[in-house]
């Protein structure tokens, strides 16, 4: 007999522009709650920070969401009653969770939404429950026609909910 959380919630989407990526972030924010950990992966320029901007807009946080590459982490407090957004860029970190401990993410996690760019293999130990978002340039049938001026903006996005928190969560609203 299997349990629901053995089968992760997942959604596969095609995003055709930077504005659509921000809109995906806004829709994703509606599913998030304090204590959620979101891991973003994708090559440089894939749209991780653009998605996080949309998350910030959807969560209603203060401050412009920009890449925290050089400061490693930025905290965006809520403008209202919602959770803060902690935006982390783990690209330059190589020591895994040991190196991340200096950021005290485990202290922030219960009352915040923590988004970690380049977090795969580095922060999974923070929580068994996490949302993994993989952003790739679209290929195959999802790829735009050759010569399409917007070809560089098209992305294939896979959102996977892992752990009991995401068991049974309907991710289909992300595709609207």
Steps between C-alpha positions, in 0.01 A plus 500: 500500500640839409442841651427820313834662574683220316361649181612861476267769377633623167422740217672548164457842338621697200578864578530725195626831639659668798161647595348151487779382733411779746132403473595139576675631813186691602284186454753290688495749790129426547591139585779585745480545875745574781754221537516413131837438337525554124807384306557658158736350247587586144790637305618860526232725353230232519259726691548402865517859624213604271286224652602616848394857414155365425503307827583822685215681326260217578606483864479879535849561634697821532796587282601425146590135451840489334761228475676456836811356331748721682324528835393131492161569669243777520200518730189672365259569789127479436299817439198336664426185695675254269837335539836661429687388190859388557675492162828309493749454216716195577694518170828602666459267796666162474487370857142377504290542811804561724577818308131593488468476880666840533191647334272362778245383245371239743405783738320693222321200351198467734369853441634568149494367148859418409595495131844365417647540154763236421394312814501144365739287702553779753189566709273196475576416863316814611166331437360170378219707351608718213396623161752443224478721190717411200518755218640395162509649156216341303593227254313267266130566450503781758784685325404806294535499124844588366526871434244583771618824663376381841674161477744577782216574744324161478560274799385158611424508873451194719358557848518204737370496857691262726399379846179483697438877470447465126312167500167557332572864416352586161771676296274535194419870576862575407424421136216749453 
